[in-house]
Amino acid sequence: MLLRVGELAKRCGLTVRTLHYYEEIGLLLPSARSDAGYRLYNRIDIARLHQIQAMRRMGLPLTEIGTILARPDTSLSTVIEQQINMLDRQIAQTANLRGRLVRLRAQFIAGSEPDLADWLTTMELMTMYDKYFSQEELAQLPFLMTNETRHSEWSALVAEVDALMQAGVPAQSEQAQLLSRRWMLMLESDTAANPKLLVQLNAMHLNEPAMQAQTGISSEMADYVLAAFAESKLVVYQKYLSPAEFAYMRKHYGQRMKEWPPLIAEVRQEMALATAPDDPKMQRLAQRWLELFRAYAGDDPATHLKIRNALANEPSLLAGTWVTPEVTAFLGKAMASLSAA
């Protein structure tokens, strides 16, 4: 069965102009032409169009979609599975929101009303999230707006951290380290282990005073948690390093921690695109990664080896960092290529 461009556009809810544009950029080419020169699309073309539209709904730009579709391992079943996962998250979020609305309606029917300030703040936050996240990205953040259980967990954790800070307990204390590990693991889970979402969430907290007021997470608290989390890693590294090596790491380890999430996000993006290790983009990312690593590890290859052994033997070092074994393996190939260049 062959469809002309107008019929395909109508059946798929697209415009003819969109299909023409896909052809212009080489994203979707008609498999045949009629004797009169009309574009004709077959089942293979329709399957490719499904993949394109599915990835568009996931928020990917057309340039990245073309790169992904050029990979031999990209299959329609894989894309559909990703669609199903995204819809499952959206359904769960919608169900939670429906539950909240049902409770609000019940309050009104019973003659009571929710606190106006809380109500207005909730609407403000809903608008605020839209400034920083696409709808597809919001669907990946399961704790946002509607998950009251998770909100309660975060409120309790924030209160515990605040209590330590008010009592003057240093970030280096064991209590602070334990809370920081809980904090970072929850945050990693609630951003779907996606460092790009973490970067956007951090930007929202930094730029929106209303967000800080609502969550109770000030910049000072975020810095306190980060310092405690760094200390929890240093405790592990100390077992592998000489006193001089550890003294150097302690002095420099926390200085550039905030630069890691954006870099990890960029690396993860290139992984998704299956960028070659010797590609100039990956080479630049590998160089930046090595620069950050050396900022706290120094330049001695022997020290580097000790740190890599620690990372290989201590899973807790990667927990809550958004770095996975797949990321380190991918980077390893880029660094090997960089050394060979």
Buried (B, 14 or more C-beta within 10 A) or exposed (E): EBBBBEEBBEEBEBEBEBBEEBBEEEBBEBEEEEEEEEBBBEEEBBEBBBBBBBBEBBBBEBEBBBBBBEEEEBEEEEBEEBBEEBEEBBEBBEEBBEEBEEEEEEEEEEEEEEEEEEEEBEEBBBEBBEEBBEEBBBBBBBBBBBBEEBBEBBEEBBEBBBEBBEEEBEBBEEBBBEBBBBBBEBBBEBBBEBBBBBBBBBEBBEEBEEBBEBBEBBEEBBBBBBBBBBBBBBEBBBEBBEEEBBEBBBEBBBEEBEEBBBBBBBBBBBBEBBBBBBBEBBBEBBEBBBEBBBEBBBEEEEBBEBBBEBBEEBEEBBBBBBBBEEBBEBBEBBBEBBEEE
